[in-house]
Amino acid sequence: MSKQFRDPTIMNVGLLATSMALGMSATSMMMIISGLVGYSLAEDKSLATLPLGLTFVAVMLTTVPASLIMRRIGRRAGFTIGAAIGVTGALVAGLAVWSGDFWLFVLGSALIGVQNGVTQLYRFAAADTASESFRSKAISLVLAGGVIAAVLGPELANQTRTLISGNLFLGCYIATAALYLMVMVVLQFIRIPNLTAAQRADHGRPLKVIASQPLFIVAVLSAAIGYGMMTLLMTSTPLAMDHYAHSFEDTAWVIQWHALAMFAPSFVTGSLIKRFGVQTIILTGCLLNVGAIAFGLIDVGVWDFWGSLALLGLAWNFMFIGGTTLATECHRPEERNKVQALNDFVVFSVVAFASLSSGVLHATLGWQAVVIGVIPFLGVVVLANLWLLARGRDRAADGAPLGAD
C-alpha cells in the first residue's frame, strides 16, 4: 500500500466523506419528502414543516453535548452512537407514516436530527488531524461526499416512496434506516486519536475570550446566515412547487440539482480558499445568493425554481466552508471541542429557526415574500466580511472585541 493511503489524514478524509455521502443521502430524501409527509399527516397544514423544523432544532441541541461527549470518548464512538440514534429515528418515522400519527412523525424526525447534528461534526473531525495547509481542503473534501448524496438521495426517494403498497413514503424511511446502518459500519475504520488526559484537563482560554474575536464572529455569521438562508428557501421549495402545481418528479429534480450545487464545488473550494483567500470566497457566495434571489423573483416555473436553488446551493458551499475554515483558525487544540460546539450551536440555531418559520411564512406570505425576506441578512454578511478585510486578519484573531481599536 502506498504511503499516501497509509496517511491517517487521507484515510480519515476518505472514510468521513463516505459516511457523509451515506448520511446526507438520507438527509436529501428528508428534504424532499418531510414537508409533504407532514402536510399529509397534520390536521393544521401550517404545521407541515414542523417535523423538518424540529429536525434542525435537534441538530442545534445536539452540537454542544455531542462535542463535549466526544472530547471524552473520542470521535469514532461518538459518531457511532449518532448513527445508531439515526437508525432508531428512521424506524420511528416509518412507524408514524404507517400508523398516520403526526406527532410520532415529529419524534422520529427529531431523532434523525440528532444524527444529522453528529454528522455536521465530520468536517471538524477531518480538520483535527490535518496540517494547517491542508485543513480547508480536508473540510471541503469531506463535504464533497454530498455529491453522491445529491444523486442518490432524490433517486432513492423516487424509487422507494411507493415501495410499500398503501403506505406512501414508508419505503423512504426504511431506506434511511439502512443508510445509517451502513454509516455505522464505515465509521469503525476511522483513526482519529483521542485527546490525552492532559489535553482533556486543559480547557484553554475562556469561551467568552475566544468568541469575542472578530474572526470568530465573522466566521459564525458567514456560516449561519449562509446555511439559514439556504434552509429557509430550500424547505419552502417543495411546498411552493406543489402550490404551483409542479409534479413530485419536477420537485425531486430541482432538489437534486440543488444538492449537487451544494456539494460538487467541494472538490475545489479548499483550493480556491487557499488561492484567493477565505473572505473572497465567502463574498462570492453572497454574490451567488443575489442571483438565487433574482431567479426566485422572476417567475414560478420549474426552470425558475431550478435556477434559484442551483445558485443557492453554490452560495451555501462557499459561505459554509468559508465560515468553517475561519472558525478553525480561532482556537488552540485543547479548545477545539468547545469552540466547535459553540460555532455549530449558533449556526444550527439559525438553521432551526429558518426551517421552523418556513412553513408558516410560505402559508401566510407566499414564496416570493420568503425570497425577499432574506435580503437584509445577506447584507449583514457582506458588511461583516468587508469590515474584516479592512481590519486585517492578524488583528481580527487577537481576541480583541468586535469594534475595538
C-alpha angles and dihedrals in degrees: 000000000000121000090245093062092044089056104109092214093056092045092047092050091050094048094044090048089052091049089047090051093053096042095045090049086064091045091050090055091049091052090056102041108025097080091045093048091046090050091052094048103038121087089203103056093201085072092061094110095039093099091051090044091053088049087064092043087056090049089054094046092047098055099076101042092040092053093047093046091050089052086066106031101028136245099283096053092044094049091048092053089050092053091049090054088050091055089051092048093050092051092048091050090048091052089051091054090048093050097036093237112151097190093049086052089053089054093049091048091051091052090051086052090059089058091047090052091054091046091057088065092062090087092055091046089057090051092050094075098028125104117246091255092051098040100094090045092050091052094047095044092054089052088049086075084078089074089075089045090053090061101031100044100057091039091053089048090054095045099042104036091086095031093108110054113235094010109085112205095006090111089057091063093047088053090048091055090051092051092052090049089056089050089056091055096048093048093062090075100056116109112203113151115239118236114270121245089257092052092048090051093051109073095177123212122357112274090238090062093048093045092050091065110111088221090060093045092053091044092055094043092052095048096039098049093039091052095038093051091048092049095048094053097036093049091050094048100080090048092046094048091048089049090053091049098251116154126254088245091056091048092050090049092052092048090047092056090044090055091047090052090049096054111020094076088058090087088068106019093091091052091047090052090051092049103039104021131256097265091055091053093047091050090049087055089054090052090051089052089056087058091049090053091049093053090047091056099043099072144316102250123125092259091051091054089045093053093046095047094043093054090042090057093050091048092050091053094054095042098043098044090042092051092046091051091052090050092056089058093059102068145053121235094263090050098049100099097051093043092048089048093052092045094052093040090059094040095050094041086063091044092050092050091049093050095045093049097044096079094048093044092049093046094049105031108019135235100294093049088055089052093051092048094067095059099088092050091052089053090057091058092049093051093045093053094045088051091051091050090051093047096048128239098255094057091042091059097048096091096253113145120256109280096017119140 
